[in-house]
């Protein structure tokens, strides 16, 4: 493993920053303290900062040895927000804010990019500019989209943009990177079935929305098994059914909510159309009515082939080709997708291990993402930062793609 010595030397200090951020989690678009910590560190290291993009975003601007005169630039992105959940860990850096927790490792993502920034501030072994993008509101707020709307790539034009997420379960020291779809689109549906209430002992006097809902939920799965091609990935998960207030009353209405995940818009279009048809026609068959809402949130995260091939070469030079794994696509979603729609790039996984890094006092559950017993593995900080540095240096040293 070829780690950068100067990053290793400072890794304990950066880990302390990471743990401070972990202890003070902030939800999407509320990352005021976190942004202040990031901006203060960048300023301390002599890196100019731009603040407020996407509400609480921070962009650090690192010019190379040519002062950025060549006009080339690369973007490196880390997310900063936490999740609205209660932490079960009891170690010293556990969340100090009830109902808020860094359960996805964004504190670690921020720390890895800060470690790279500290190295860049002293070793500018490249021509051009590296833009350090500290993004708010990945967890449902679409912070990447908001930064882009605020002019991210107009003010900080990059040839390509890159992101990274820790991935529990993979052995520490390995990465995963693959071209094509690696994370799914995220979408939500909300259906209200309007029936007619009655006494439960006299159901013939009403229109019961509950059996309508049961038929509907079962029928939705036929979209996956009988409407889309078997080789195309798609998930429909009904996660909430709300109805009724008393055991002897047939309710007036029933609400169904859930999520849909796909890797392509073609499959998403099919699922949305068929769900609405099934919902409306099932209600009509029972004499009920239907209110159907379908909200498209994050698009699929699709890595660009050339940039992914480049990333795999960089990673092989750090950890060896045998530790650069195939990135198994996941139905989880990620708003870095918006950046990959705007610019070419690649989004990779850095292995977070099985959880043995957690100190005494961690919660009883597994160290998986969005779990109350999760914690980021600080051993990744020098490895992730080394990747950021080598990626930027090697990208900016290659001939520009649009050069004559």
N, C-alpha and C positions, 0 to 999 in steps of 0.2 A: 504494500500500500504506500503510495507516494504522496505523503502529506507535506504541506508547506510549513517549514519550521517556525516562521514568525507567527503563523496562525496557531500552531500548537502551544507556543509560549504564552499566548494571550487567551487560550481557551477557557481557563478557569475564571478569568475576569468576565468574559462574555457569558459564561454559564451563570454567573451571579446576576447579570442583567436579565437573563432569561427567567431565572427563578423569581426575580422581583416582578417581572411582567406577569408571570403565572399567579403570583399572590395577589395581583391587582387586576383581575380580568375586566374587560369592558366589552359591551355588546356592540352590534353593528351600528356604525355612524356615531358611536359614543366614545371612540378611542382617543379621547383628549389627552389623558395622562400618558398612554402608550405612545402616541404621536410626539408628545413632548420629550419623552425619554429618547426616542429615536432621533429626533431633530437635535437634541442636546448633544448626543454622542457624535453625530455627524459633524456638527459645528465644532466640537472639541477637537476633532481630527482634521479640521480645516477643509471640510467638504461643504460647498454651498448647498442650501436646501430651498425647496419650494414647498410651501405648505397650503393646505386647504382644498386641494383638488379632490373631488369626490367627497366633500365635507371635511374629512379628517385625514386625508391621504398626505403622505410625505414623499417627495422625490429628491434623492441626493444626486448631485451632478459631479462626476469624477472625470476630469479631462486627463488624457494621457500625456506622454512626454512632449508631444507636439502642441499641447494646449488645446487639442480638439480641432486643430486647423484643417485636417484632412476631411472633416465633415462626416466621417463614419461614426456609427453609434450602435450600441446594443442595449437592450433592456433586460434587467433581472428583477423579478417580482417576488415579494413575500407578502403574506396576508397577516393582519394584526388582531382581528376580532376574536372574541370568545363566544361560548354558547350559553343559553339561558337554562342552566341545569345545576343542581346541587352537587358539589364535590364530596366524595366519600373518603378521600385521602386525609391523613392526619400528620403528614410530615411538615417540616418547618415552613416550606414555601407553599402550602396549600392555600386555596382561595380565601381571602379575607372578606369577600362579599357574598352574602347568602344568595343562592339562586343564580350564580354566575361562575363559569369555570372554563379554563383552557383545556377542553376535553378533545381537541382535535390537533393540538400541536402548533397552532399559529404562533405561540410564544417562541417555540423552537425555530420556526421558519424565519421569524424576525431576527432571532439571534444569529442564525447562520449567515444571513445577508449582512448583518452588522459586523460580524467577524471578517467577512470579505471586504467590507467597506474600510475597516481599520487597516487591513493589508494594502488595499488600493491607495490609501492616503499616503503611504510611505514608499510604495513600490509601484510606480506607474509604468509598467513594462509593456506598453502598448501605445499605438497612435490612435487618436479618435476619442470617443467619449463612452463611458459606461453610465447609464441611468439606473439608479437604484430605486425601485418602485415599491414603496411600503403602502399596501392597499388596505383600506377599511372594508368591512361589511361583506366578507365572502359568504358568511353563513346566512344566506337568504336575502341579503340586502342588495345584492348585485353591485357591490362596490367597484368592480372592474368596469362594468357598464357605465357607472356614474363618472368615473375618472376619464373614460373615453369621451363621454358627453361634454366634460369640462375642458376638453382639448388636450388630453394627455399626449397623443401622438402627433399633434400639430406643434405643441410647444417643445416636445422632446422627441423629435423624429428618430425612429430606430429602424434598422434594417430587419431586425428580428427580435422577438421577445421570448423569454424563457421562464418557466415556473417549476416548482418542486414541492412535493408533499411527502411527509414521512408516512411509512406504511408498516404498521405492526404485523408480525407474523413472518416477515422475511428476515433472514439472518443478517445481523449487523456487519457492515463491510460490503454489502451488495447494493446494487441499484437495479431498477427495471425501467426500460425505455423501449417503446415501439411506435411505429408509424400508424396512422389511421385513428379511428375512434378508440379512446382509452377510458373515457367516462361518459355517462349517458346524459341525455336531456332530462330536465326535472320539470314536471308538470303536475297540476292539481285539478281535481274535479270536485264539484259541490252540486249535489242533486237533491231537490226537494220534491217529494211525492205528496201531492194533495189528494186526500181521500175525503171521507165523511165520517165523523165520529158517531159512536153509538154506545149503548150499554153492551158490555161484553157478553151478556146472556142473550142478547137480541142482535147478533151480528148482521142479520139480513136487513136491518134498518139502516145500515151504514155501508161505507166502502173502506175496507180495512187496508191501510197502506203497508202493513207489515209483510203479508205474503207477496205483495207487489215487489217490495224491496228484496225479499229472498229470491224471487224469480230473476230479478234484475242482476243481482250480484253473481248468481250462478251463470247467467247468460253472458256476462262480461268475459268470463274465462274462455268462452268459445271463440271470441275474437282472437285470442292468443293461439288457440289450438286448431281453429278451423278457417280463419279469415286471412291471417298473414302467412307468408311463406315460412315453413319450419326453420329455414336457415337464418331468418332475420330475427334479431333479438328484440324482445319487448316484454314489459312487465306491467300488469294492472294490479294494484294492491288496494283493496277497500280496507281502510284502516279505522273508520268511524261509522257507526250507525246509531243515530239518536232518535228515540221516539218514546212516547207514552209517559204517563205520570201516575197511573193507578192500575192495579191488577184487574179491575173489573170494568175498565173503560177501553173501548176501541179508539185509538187516537185519530185526530184529524189528519196528521201529517207524519212523515218520516224523512229524516235527512241522511244522506249517504255522502261520505267524503273519502278521498284517498289520493293516490299518486299514480302517475304513469311515467315509465322510463323507456326511452328508446335511444338507439345510436344514429338513426337517420330521420329526416323530416318526412320521408315517404311513409315509413311505418307509423310515425306520429300522426300524420294526416289520416291514415286509414283507421287508427284506433279511435281518434277523436270523433270521426264521422260515424263509425259503427256504434260507439258508445251512446251517442246522441240518438241514433235511430232505435237502438234497443231500449233506451230509457223511455223515449216518447211512445213507442209502439206497445211496450209492455204496460205502461200506465193506461193507454187507450184500451187495451184488451180487458182490463179490469174495471174500466169506467172511472179511473182516476185521471189526474192531470199531472204535468211534470214541469219543473223549472230546472233547466240544465245549464250549468256554467263550467267552462273548461279554461283554465289559465295556464298559459305557457310561461314557464320561468326561465331556467338556464338552458341554453342550447347544448348539444353534445360537444365534448372536448375532443377535438380532432387534431392530432399531431401531423405536422407537415413532413413528408418523406425525407427531403434533403437535409432539413435541420435536425431531424431525428438521427439520421445516419451520422451526421457530424457529432452530435451529442454522444452517441455510442462510442465513437472513436476517442473522444475526450475522456470519457469514463474509463475506457479500457486502459488508457495511459495512467490512470490513478489507482484502480483496484484490480486490473487484469481483466481480460476479455471474458473469462469464465465467471466473473462476478457481475457481469452486465447481463441481466436476465431479460427474458421476454416479459413485457408488461401485460399481464392478463387484464382485459377490459373489465371494468366494474360498473354496475348500475348506479353507483353513487354519482353525484353531480358536482360540478366545480365551475365557478364563474370566470376562471381563467379562459374558459371557452370564448368569451367575448373578445379577449385580447388576441386569441388565435384566429378569430374571424377578421380582425382588423389588420393583423400582421402575421407573417410566417413565424413559426417557432415550434417549441416542444415542451411538453409537461411531463415530468418524470416522477418516479417514486424512489425515495431513499429509505432503506430498510431500518425499521425502528426496533427490531428484535421481538422477543416474546414477553418482555416485561420484567426480566430479572434485574434490570437497572434500578427499579424502584426501591427506595429506602424503607427501612422499618417504619411502620405507621401508614403504609399505603392501604387503600381499601381492599375489600375481599374479592372484588371481581377481576376479570381479565383486563389486560392493558390494551384494549382495543379502542378504536376511534369512537367518539361520542359515548364513552362509558365513564361513569362517575369515579372509576378507579384508574383512569388513564393518567400517564405522565410522559412527557417527551424525554427521550434518551439524550442526555448532554454529551455522550460520547460522539454523537453525530455532528456536533458543531464544527470541529476542525475538518471533518470529512466533507460536509456540505459546503463549507466556506472554500475549501480547496477546489471543489468542483466549480463553484461560481468564478473563482479567479482564473483557473485554467481555461474555462469556457470562454470568458471574455477575452483573455489574451490571445488564444488561438483563433477565435472568430475574427478579431480585428487584424490579425496578421495574415489572413488568407486574402487572395484577390477579391475585390468586390464583384458580386455577381453581375451587376449591370455595367461593369467596366467594358470598354471597347476592346 
